[in-house]
Amino acid sequence: MSLVALTITIFPYFFSTGPAKWIAKILKVNKSLDHSAWAIYLQRILGFIWLGGVAAVFMLIYENHLIDFYGFGLQKHKMIWLLVTGIIFIIQCINYFNASSASNLALYPQIRKEKWSFSLLVFSTFTWVLYVAAYEFLIRGVLLFSTLSVYNQATSIAINVGLYAIIHIPKGLKETLASIPFGVVMCLLTLESQSIWPAIVVHATLALSNEWFSLYYQPKMSVKWR
């Protein structure tokens, strides 16, 4: 059932024009909103509701599992968080050097606004975290733990990483290939900790640091702190 849940929730969100049309309609009605920023905010909020909410309801109804089955328990083991810290450090180093590439700057930051206010930076951060939390709940929570109850660990990881890579196809070959080793690491971290929280922290750090470094490297973009 987890594969069915993934198909129903994630594929229409990433591969259909429906979400973009909904967002366009909302912005058309609310002309006073900053469209360049709110188009992205709404995309992430919609992702949080759609990917996390719908998947959670679907799985709870059809598989009758408590929420902790999908890795919502908080991991308190210090070694896990030391490992998370090490992974985050590596990600920061990679993002720092990768963010300045032309291919990365063509996509990030997603909000294509030259002058960023502090409130814009904060709200972008907040919506990123919401989106990543729902994303990880579905991929490393619902999908990984459900397939693990049917298949062995290697097969479950292979299914997870394969579908995770497919999701990244719209973002280009570079991100699709990069998602494979990252997906493997996230699966192993989740299985070792039996919790999705470490993966949420790492993935959120990846997204946020890439946005901040990209903002720094964009020649025509800057942040107005006051």
Secondary structure by P-SEA (a helix, b strand, c coil): caaaaaaaccccccccaaaaaaaaaaaaaccccccccaaaaaaaaaaaaaccaaaaaaaaaacccccccccccccccaaaaaaaaaaaaaaaaaaaaacccccccccccccccccccaaaaaaaaaaaaaaaaaaaaaaccccaaaaaacccaaaaaaaaaaaaaaaaccccaaaaaaaaaaaaaaaaaaaaaccaaaaaaaaaaaaaaaaaaaaaaccccccccc
